[in-house]
Amino acid sequence: MMNYNALLIMMISGLALVGFGINFLLKRQKEQKLQAIKALSFDDNERAYLLKLAHYKNLSVEEKKKIENSILLFIHTKEFRGVNLEVTDEMKIIIAFYACLLLLHIKTDNCYDALTTIIIYPHAVVTKTIKSFGGIYTKEKFFIEGESANNTVVISWHEAKKEAYHLRHNNVIIHEFAHEIDFMDGAVDGVPPIEKSKYNEWTHVLFQEFNKLKTVALKNRYWGKYKLLGSYAATNEAEFFAVATERFFESPESLKKNFPELYDELEGFYHRNQ
């Protein structure tokens, strides 16, 4: 009679081999899919949407080629879902462009690997929440233009389209994907995955400005230069980083003039001089 322990070892070894085989096949399928995506090319109809974007037109020839490849990878590895609308190529390309723009000069193979789904609403979504401010609790309604949580990004297309084609302080796509970048190190805390040698300077500059903004927002007067960032950036450190990223890409001259140290930190992280 076969020894029980020997049989158990054989069963465990067999399961391990099966698991290894499945992982190998899945990895191979993923590699084959990525190779197929890399073989795709951007056509003129797709590029026509990008040519309407000031951010795309300001890129070099090499940067344009790189971001077009990134867009194709993004589109073919994420699921796009429409709520009360039909998802179009324009929606996919514009959302993918701004998502990839943030990572354009960051050395990473991570094309938002944790992200699986983009949900697109036609307009801003109304949500209710209870806020505590100075010990006073109030019920408030908010119009949500975007959200990032649970491997999903939610985008309001009406707002996103306006902000994409017309430069202004806000850009909901940039904002939500800044949150996704923030989460790449496992925590949404206003500190994206940065080099250890830059951590202290990053936290000193960003959190110093965040605390100053929070004080101004609490008093709700004498906003001065902090009006550029706005009250929503005072919500927490993560929202401050996302809003600051919006201003870095959308209003770089104003950000550099009013917050030169903050601008420098973002320039060092995104490796871009806006």
Buried (B, 14 or more C-beta within 10 A) or exposed (E): EEEEEEEEEEEEEEEEEEEEEEEEEEEEEEEEEBEEBEEEEBEEEBBEBBEEBEBBEEBEEEBBEBBBBBBBBBBBBBEBEBEEBEBBEBBBBBBBBBBBBBBBEBEEEEBBEEBEEBBBBEEBBEEEEEEEEEEEEEEEEEEBBBBBEEEBBBBBBBBBBEBBEEBEBBBBBBBBBBBBBBBBEEEBBBBBBBEEEEEEBBBEBBBEBBEBBBEBBEEEEEBEBBEBBBBBBBBBBBBBBBBBBBBBBBBBEBBBEBBEBBBEBBBBBBEBEB
